[in-house]
Amino acid sequence: MDLFKLAKYPFIAEAKEWVKNEKVSIDEILFDEIYERARVRGIERVRQAFERGFISNVALLNEIDCMMEIFSYPIARMIVVAIDNDYLLRRYALAEAKKAYEGLKEEEFEFIQMIAKEFDIELDGNKIHFVDYLKYAPTWDIKWKLVNKKLKAGYVFIRKNEVARILQEAIRKKIYNELVNLFAPPEVKKAFKDEIMEIRNKLILKQKKEEIRKGEIKYEDFPPCMQSLISAIKSGLNVPHVGRFTIVTFLNAIGQSVDEILKLFSSSPDFNEEKTRYQIEHITGRISGTIYATPKCDTIRTWGLCNATEECRGIRHPLIFYKRKRRRK
């Protein structure tokens, strides 16, 4: 694979092997003037992931551009690990995966198949094995549910951009799982001392703002539909996707943290902490940048989740119910 491709997809095994073959020491990459561009870009990758949720592309006009871009990736990873914050680890992994997704959408299908093989994803033309589909497809989204896809002989029919989206999730998982098992060398903390402190302080400030926003939350102020969903989840009942989506958007809107929402779902019969956390963080915009709104009463009624009482009369949105109930106290 040429340097241009390795620079675009620095998480693949061939890029890692290329870095290894360059035989650049940790001191060289962290302190040598030759790699200053790579260090600046590495910091930029981390900042953009944290602040914007995505990492922008840079111009790759020659071999040097490509080399600096490749080296910037392990530098960024070392900085993220040194900061030692799980929220940042998740956000960075997703940002790198989203960057790869934007590139993969434009690639030839043969190249996409090659990347898929690296993740042991079984592709057959425009079909993917259902096991791989269920493992990586964002099935929290209704349109990705298996019942809404054509399935034949164990294979799900999908378009090229959908394969790219599935690879995005595989890439995100790979990067995150690698990062949580890494330790940053002391030299990294020395070389990027100021940047690490700056981002840590921003993370602390963000956490404090979320705590202030939360305030006191009382279950008895919830509308009947939300109380019913919470009761079902805590009882271990298998709540449908739309029900889970609805309660997550509601709890996020009134200020509950990801960990608090995650704790609620721990009673679910199919609870998977990593997958559930990712879905919650995506719906709440923690890693996706898009905060999904709580559905209106009409939508909740259409989904069969409404169990209105007299208190619901004249109310069109569950958040209005909640705010009115709190104002009466």
C-alpha positions in Angstrom: 0.0 0.0 0.0 1.4 3.5 -0.8 2.2 6.1 1.7 -0.9 8.2 0.8 -3.2 5.4 1.8 -1.2 4.7 5.0 -1.5 8.4 5.9 -5.3 8.3 5.4 -5.7 5.1 7.4 -2.9 5.1 10.0 -4.7 2.6 12.2 -4.2 -0.4 9.9 -1.5 -3.0 10.5 0.6 -2.0 7.5 0.9 1.6 8.8 2.0 0.3 12.2 4.6 -1.9 10.4 5.8 1.1 8.4 6.4 3.1 11.5 8.3 0.2 13.1 10.5 -0.2 10.0 11.5 3.5 10.1 13.3 2.7 13.4 12.6 6.1 14.9 13.2 6.3 18.7 10.8 7.7 21.2 13.2 10.6 21.9 13.5 11.4 18.2 9.7 11.5 17.6 9.1 13.6 20.7 12.0 16.0 20.7 13.8 16.0 17.3 13.0 19.1 15.2 12.5 16.9 12.1 9.2 15.6 13.6 7.9 19.0 14.8 5.2 18.9 12.2 4.1 15.5 13.3 3.9 16.6 16.9 1.8 19.7 16.0 -0.5 17.6 14.0 -0.8 15.0 16.8 -1.9 17.7 19.2 -4.3 19.0 16.7 -5.9 15.5 16.3 -6.5 15.3 20.0 -7.8 18.9 20.3 -10.2 18.5 17.4 -11.5 15.1 18.7 -12.2 16.6 22.1 -13.6 20.0 21.0 -15.3 19.2 17.8 -15.8 15.4 17.7 -14.1 15.0 14.4 -10.6 15.3 12.9 -10.1 17.3 9.8 -8.0 16.1 6.8 -4.8 17.8 5.9 -3.3 18.2 2.4 -1.1 15.3 1.4 0.9 16.6 -1.5 4.1 14.7 -1.2 6.0 12.0 0.7 7.0 14.2 3.6 3.3 15.3 4.1 2.3 11.6 4.3 5.1 10.7 6.6 4.3 13.5 9.1 0.6 12.5 9.0 1.4 8.8 9.7 3.7 9.7 12.6 1.1 12.1 14.0 -1.3 9.2 14.7 0.8 7.4 17.3 1.8 10.8 18.8 -1.9 11.6 19.2 -2.6 8.2 20.8 0.2 8.7 23.3 -1.2 12.1 24.3 -4.7 10.8 24.8 -3.4 7.9 26.9 -1.3 10.3 29.0 -4.3 12.5 29.7 -5.9 9.4 31.2 -9.6 10.2 30.8 -12.1 7.6 29.6 -14.5 10.2 28.1 -11.6 11.5 25.9 -10.5 8.0 25.0 -14.0 7.2 23.7 -14.4 10.6 21.9 -10.9 10.3 20.3 -11.5 6.7 19.1 -14.8 7.8 17.5 -13.3 10.9 15.9 -10.6 8.8 14.2 -13.2 6.3 13.1 -15.4 9.0 11.6 -12.4 10.5 9.8 -11.8 7.0 8.3 -15.5 6.6 7.4 -15.4 9.9 5.3 -12.5 8.5 3.4 -13.8 5.0 2.9 -17.0 6.2 1.4 -15.0 7.5 -1.6 -12.8 4.4 -2.0 -13.1 1.6 -4.5 -15.0 -1.4 -3.2 -11.9 -3.6 -3.6 -10.0 -1.3 -1.1 -12.9 -1.4 1.3 -12.9 -5.2 1.2 -9.2 -5.2 2.0 -9.8 -3.0 5.1 -12.7 -5.3 6.1 -10.4 -8.3 6.0 -8.2 -6.7 8.6 -11.2 -6.8 11.0 -12.2 -10.3 10.0 -15.4 -9.0 8.6 -16.8 -11.4 6.0 -17.9 -9.5 2.9 -19.3 -11.1 -0.3 -19.8 -8.3 -2.8 -22.7 -6.2 -1.5 -23.4 -8.7 1.3 -22.1 -9.0 4.8 -22.4 -12.0 7.1 -25.2 -11.4 9.6 -22.8 -12.1 12.6 -20.5 -9.2 11.5 -23.5 -7.0 10.8 -24.9 -7.5 14.3 -21.5 -7.0 15.8 -20.8 -3.6 14.2 -24.0 -2.1 12.7 -25.5 0.8 14.7 -28.7 -1.2 15.4 -29.9 1.4 17.9 -31.0 3.2 14.8 -34.3 1.8 13.5 -33.2 1.8 9.8 -30.3 -0.5 10.7 -32.4 -3.1 12.5 -32.0 -6.5 10.9 -35.8 -6.7 10.3 -35.5 -3.7 8.0 -32.7 -5.3 5.9 -32.8 -8.0 3.1 -31.3 -11.2 4.5 -30.5 -14.3 2.5 -28.5 -17.4 3.4 -27.0 -15.7 6.4 -25.9 -12.6 4.5 -27.3 -9.0 4.8 -27.5 -7.0 1.7 -25.9 -3.5 2.1 -24.7 -0.6 0.1 -21.0 0.6 -0.1 -21.6 3.6 2.2 -23.2 1.2 4.8 -20.1 -1.0 4.6 -18.1 2.1 5.4 -20.3 2.9 8.3 -19.9 -0.6 9.7 -16.2 -0.3 9.3 -16.4 3.0 11.2 -17.7 1.0 14.3 -15.0 -1.7 13.8 -12.3 1.0 13.7 -13.7 2.8 16.7 -13.7 -0.4 18.8 -10.2 -1.3 17.7 -8.8 2.0 18.6 -10.6 2.3 21.9 -9.7 -1.3 23.0 -6.0 -0.6 22.1 -5.9 2.7 24.0 -7.4 1.4 27.3 -4.5 -1.1 27.5 -1.7 1.3 26.8 0.4 3.4 29.2 2.1 6.6 28.2 5.9 6.7 28.6 7.2 9.4 31.0 8.8 11.2 28.0 5.3 11.8 26.5 4.1 13.6 29.7 7.3 15.7 29.6 7.1 16.6 26.0 3.4 17.6 26.0 3.1 18.7 29.6 1.3 22.0 28.8 -1.1 20.5 26.3 -1.9 17.6 28.6 -2.7 20.0 31.5 -4.7 22.3 29.2 -7.0 19.4 28.0 -7.3 17.9 31.5 -8.5 21.3 32.9 -11.1 21.6 30.1 -12.3 18.1 30.9 -12.7 19.0 34.6 -14.6 22.2 33.7 -16.9 20.2 31.4 -17.7 17.7 34.2 -18.4 20.6 36.6 -20.8 22.2 34.2 -22.7 18.9 33.7 -23.0 18.5 37.5 -24.4 22.1 37.9 -26.9 21.4 35.0 -28.2 18.3 36.6 -29.6 19.7 39.9 -32.0 17.6 41.9 -34.0 15.0 39.9 -37.1 13.3 41.3 -38.7 10.2 39.8 -42.2 11.2 40.9 -42.0 14.3 38.7 -41.6 12.1 35.6 -44.5 11.7 33.2 -46.3 8.3 33.3 -44.7 7.1 30.1 -41.2 7.6 31.4 -42.1 6.1 34.8 -43.4 3.1 33.0 -40.3 2.7 30.9 -38.0 3.0 33.9 -40.1 0.5 35.8 -39.9 -2.0 32.9 -36.2 -1.6 32.5 -35.5 -2.0 36.3 -37.7 -5.1 36.3 -35.5 -6.7 33.6 -38.1 -6.6 30.9 -36.9 -6.4 27.3 -37.9 -2.8 26.4 -38.1 -2.2 22.6 -35.5 0.1 20.9 -37.8 3.0 20.6 -38.5 2.8 24.4 -34.8 2.8 25.2 -34.2 5.7 22.8 -37.0 7.7 24.4 -35.9 7.3 28.0 -32.3 8.1 27.2 -33.3 11.3 25.4 -35.5 12.3 28.3 -33.0 11.6 31.1 -30.3 13.4 29.2 -32.6 16.4 28.7 -33.2 16.7 32.4 -29.5 16.5 33.2 -28.7 12.9 34.1 -25.1 11.8 33.4 -24.1 9.0 31.1 -23.1 6.8 34.1 -26.5 7.3 35.7 -28.4 6.4 32.6 -26.0 3.4 32.1 -26.8 2.2 35.6 -30.5 2.1 34.8 -29.9 -0.3 31.9 -27.7 -2.7 33.9 -30.9 -4.6 34.8 -31.7 -5.3 31.1 -31.5 -9.0 30.1 -29.2 -8.2 27.2 -27.0 -5.6 29.0 -23.6 -5.1 27.4 -21.8 -2.2 29.2 -19.5 -1.2 26.3 -22.3 -1.3 23.7 -24.9 0.4 25.9 -22.5 3.2 26.9 -21.6 3.8 23.3 -25.3 4.0 22.3 -26.1 6.4 25.2 -23.1 8.6 24.4 -24.2 8.7 20.8 -27.8 9.6 21.5 -26.8 12.2 24.1 -24.2 13.8 21.8 -21.2 13.1 24.1 -19.3 11.6 21.3 -21.4 12.2 18.2 -21.9 15.9 18.5 -25.6 15.4 17.8 -28.0 15.5 20.7 -31.3 13.6 19.9 -34.4 15.4 21.1 -37.0 13.7 23.3 -39.9 12.6 21.2 -43.2 14.4 21.4 -46.3 12.9 22.9 -47.8 12.1 19.5 -44.7 10.1 18.5 -44.6 8.3 21.9 -48.3 7.5 21.4 -47.6 6.1 17.8 -44.9 3.9 19.2 -47.3 2.4 21.8 -45.4 3.8 24.8 -48.1 6.2 26.0 -50.1 5.5 29.2 -51.5 8.9 29.8 -53.3 9.9 33.1 -55.5 12.9 33.9 -52.3 14.9 34.7 -51.3 14.6 31.0 -54.4 16.4 29.7 -53.4 19.2 27.3 -49.7 18.3 27.4 -47.9 17.6 24.1 -44.4 16.9 25.3 -43.0 14.8 28.2 -40.5 17.5 29.1 -43.4 20.0 29.5 -45.1 17.6 32.0 -41.8 17.3 33.9 -41.2 21.1 34.1 -44.8 21.9 35.1 -44.7 19.2 37.9 -41.5 20.7 39.3 -42.8 24.3 39.2 -45.8 23.3 41.4 -43.4 22.4 44.2 
